[in-house]
Amino acid sequence: MALELWQVALLVAVGVAGGFLNVMAGGGSLLTVPVMVFLGIPGPVANGTNRIAILAQNITAVTTFARRGFSDFRLSLSLAACAIPGAVAGAMVGTRLEGVWFNRALALIMIAVMLIMHFDRGKREQSATHVPSRRQLWQGHALMVGAGFWGGFIQIGVGFILMPILNRVMGLDLVRTNMHKVFIIASYSIAALLVFASQLQLLWLVGLALALGNSIGGYLGAHFTITRGEGFIRLVLNFVLVVFIIKLLFDA
């Protein structure tokens, strides 16, 4: 697919916004995938091509977190190892993605996430020094398989699934939640991208243009996560959830 200059500019601009949202909260792919469809790319191909940008975005975010002293690669790796098998299975389904109920299902997931994170907030404030218990670790790793499936399947909204697992189930503060989230997504995105590339004709130039924007947005998202802290993350998360719930329900 030959790209005109305005199409490249559009992909980069949307990628910046999408990458920022993905790292801070989630839902950035609700911007990037529809833009690719608008440019005439079939849905399954757009879904697969989006993984090129997602991978670049999260590698940038992981690097940004690590350079600022935020990393726990041992836990990130073990969580990612549980998510990858689910992502491979989800990607196999995602290559044949069709259906009208997807938007409604995603909206329900986002409503549940917002309610959980709002009403559970007063039970305990997460500490930056909290160490997950053995039970929390088992629960978190088990749930990663399902989160990985959704990420491999469609990617859209996976941040809204990962954040409650890391924040509420495992007890991590929102800064470390995002730190682990971007590593997990980067890891399973490699596996998902390989599946999509083997099944579909991905548009690599489109993906690279989008990846440039996503990488910039991913850096900005990681930077604001670290500098602005948990309150800002929660504000962005709730705002994005409300906007996308309304959009999904009215578009469904």
C-alpha positions in Angstrom: 0.0 0.0 0.0 1.5 3.3 -1.1 1.1 6.1 1.4 0.6 9.7 0.6 2.3 12.4 2.8 -1.0 13.3 4.6 -1.6 9.6 5.4 1.8 9.3 7.0 1.2 12.4 9.0 -2.2 11.2 10.1 -0.8 7.8 11.2 2.0 9.4 13.1 -0.3 11.9 14.9 -2.8 9.2 15.8 0.0 7.0 16.9 1.3 9.6 19.4 -2.2 9.9 21.0 -2.7 6.1 20.9 0.7 5.4 22.4 0.2 7.9 25.2 -3.2 6.5 26.1 -2.0 2.9 25.9 0.8 3.4 28.4 -1.1 5.7 30.8 -4.3 3.7 30.8 -5.4 1.8 27.7 -7.6 2.1 24.7 -5.2 3.7 22.3 -5.9 1.0 19.7 -9.5 2.3 19.6 -7.9 5.3 17.8 -5.3 3.6 15.7 -7.3 0.6 14.3 -10.3 2.7 13.1 -7.9 5.1 11.4 -6.4 2.2 9.4 -9.9 1.0 8.5 -10.7 4.6 7.4 -7.7 4.4 5.1 -9.2 1.3 3.4 -7.4 -1.5 5.3 -9.5 -4.6 6.1 -10.2 -5.1 9.8 -8.1 -8.2 10.4 -5.2 -6.7 8.5 -5.5 -3.5 10.6 -5.6 -5.6 13.7 -2.4 -7.4 12.8 -0.6 -4.3 11.5 -1.4 -2.5 14.7 0.9 -5.0 16.5 3.9 -3.5 14.8 3.2 -0.2 16.5 2.2 -1.7 19.8 5.6 -3.6 20.0 7.6 -0.4 19.2 5.5 1.6 21.7 6.1 -0.7 24.6 9.7 -1.3 23.9 10.2 2.4 24.1 8.1 2.6 27.3 10.0 -0.3 29.0 13.3 1.4 28.2 12.0 4.7 29.5 10.9 3.1 32.8 14.2 1.2 33.2 16.3 4.3 32.6 14.4 6.1 35.3 15.0 3.3 37.8 11.6 1.5 37.5 12.1 -2.1 36.6 11.5 -5.6 38.1 12.4 -7.8 35.1 12.1 -11.1 37.1 8.4 -10.5 37.9 7.7 -8.9 34.5 9.2 -12.0 32.7 7.2 -14.5 34.7 4.0 -12.6 34.1 4.8 -12.3 30.4 5.5 -16.0 30.2 2.0 -16.7 31.4 0.5 -14.2 29.0 2.3 -15.4 25.8 0.4 -18.8 25.4 -2.9 -17.0 25.8 -1.8 -14.4 23.2 -0.8 -17.0 20.7 -4.2 -18.7 21.0 -6.0 -15.3 20.9 -4.0 -14.2 17.8 -5.1 -17.4 16.0 -8.7 -16.4 16.6 -8.0 -12.7 15.8 -6.8 -13.5 12.3 -10.4 -14.5 11.6 -12.0 -11.7 13.6 -15.6 -10.8 12.7 -18.7 -10.0 14.7 -21.0 -7.2 15.9 -20.9 -8.0 19.6 -17.3 -7.0 20.2 -17.9 -3.3 21.0 -20.6 -4.2 23.6 -18.4 -6.9 25.2 -15.5 -4.4 25.5 -17.7 -1.7 26.9 -18.9 -4.1 29.6 -15.3 -5.0 30.5 -14.5 -1.3 30.8 -17.5 -0.6 33.0 -16.5 -3.4 35.3 -12.9 -2.2 35.5 -14.0 1.4 36.4 -16.3 0.2 39.1 -13.7 -2.2 40.6 -11.0 0.5 40.7 -13.4 3.1 42.1 -15.2 1.2 44.8 -12.2 -0.9 45.9 -10.0 2.2 46.2 -10.9 2.9 49.8 -10.1 -0.6 51.0 -6.4 -0.1 50.7 -4.1 2.4 49.2 -1.4 0.6 47.2 2.2 1.2 48.5 5.2 1.6 46.2 7.0 -0.8 48.5 4.3 -3.5 48.6 5.5 -7.0 47.9 2.8 -9.3 46.5 2.0 -12.3 48.7 2.3 -15.8 47.3 -1.4 -16.0 46.9 -1.5 -12.7 45.0 1.4 -13.9 42.8 -0.5 -17.1 41.9 -3.7 -15.3 41.2 -2.0 -12.6 39.1 -0.1 -15.2 37.0 -3.2 -17.3 36.4 -5.2 -14.3 35.2 -2.4 -13.3 32.8 -3.3 -16.2 30.6 -6.8 -14.8 30.0 -5.4 -11.2 29.6 -2.9 -12.6 27.1 -5.7 -14.2 25.1 -7.5 -10.9 24.8 -4.3 -9.1 23.9 -3.5 -11.6 21.2 -7.1 -11.6 20.0 -7.8 -7.9 19.5 -5.4 -5.9 21.7 -8.0 -3.1 22.0 -8.7 -2.5 25.7 -6.1 -5.0 27.1 -4.7 -2.2 29.4 -8.1 -2.1 31.1 -7.8 -5.8 31.8 -4.1 -5.8 32.9 -4.4 -2.8 35.2 -6.9 -4.3 37.7 -4.9 -7.6 37.7 -1.7 -5.8 38.6 -3.2 -3.1 40.8 -6.0 -4.8 42.6 -5.2 -8.5 42.5 -1.5 -8.2 43.0 -1.6 -5.0 45.1 0.9 -3.0 43.0 0.7 0.8 42.9 -0.3 2.3 39.5 3.2 3.4 38.6 4.6 -0.2 38.9 1.4 -1.5 37.4 2.2 0.5 34.2 5.8 -0.5 34.4 4.9 -4.2 34.3 2.1 -3.7 31.9 4.3 -2.3 29.1 6.8 -5.2 29.5 4.0 -7.9 29.4 2.4 -6.3 26.3 5.8 -6.0 24.5 6.6 -9.6 25.2 3.4 -11.2 24.0 3.2 -8.7 21.1 6.2 -10.5 19.5 4.3 -13.8 19.6 1.1 -12.3 18.3 2.8 -10.4 15.5 4.5 -13.6 14.3 1.1 -15.3 14.2 -0.6 -12.5 12.3 2.4 -12.2 9.9 2.1 -15.9 9.1 -1.6 -15.8 8.4 -2.2 -12.3 6.9 -0.5 -9.9 4.5 0.5 -7.2 7.0 1.2 -3.6 5.8 4.6 -3.0 7.2 5.0 0.6 5.9 1.7 1.5 7.5 2.8 -0.2 10.7 6.2 1.6 10.8 4.5 5.0 10.3 2.2 4.2 13.1 5.1 2.8 15.2 6.9 6.1 15.0 4.0 7.9 16.5 3.3 5.1 19.1 6.9 5.2 20.2 6.7 9.0 20.9 3.4 8.5 22.7 4.8 5.6 24.6 7.8 7.6 25.8 5.5 10.5 26.9 3.1 8.1 28.7 6.0 6.5 30.6 7.4 9.9 31.5 4.1 11.2 32.8 3.5 8.0 34.7 6.7 8.5 36.6 6.6 12.3 37.1 2.9 12.8 37.8 2.3 9.7 39.9 -0.7 7.6 40.8 -3.3 10.3 41.1 -2.7 11.5 37.5 -2.8 8.0 36.2 -6.2 7.3 37.9 -7.6 10.6 36.5 -6.5 9.7 32.9 -7.7 6.1 33.3 -11.2 7.1 34.5 -11.6 9.8 31.8 -10.6 7.4 29.0 -12.9 4.7 30.4 -15.9 7.0 30.4 -15.3 8.4 26.9 -14.7 5.0 25.3 -17.7 3.3 27.1 -20.0 6.0 25.7 -18.4 5.6 22.2 -18.6 1.8 22.2 -22.2 1.7 23.4 -23.5 4.3 20.9 -21.5 2.8 18.0 -22.5 -0.8 18.8 
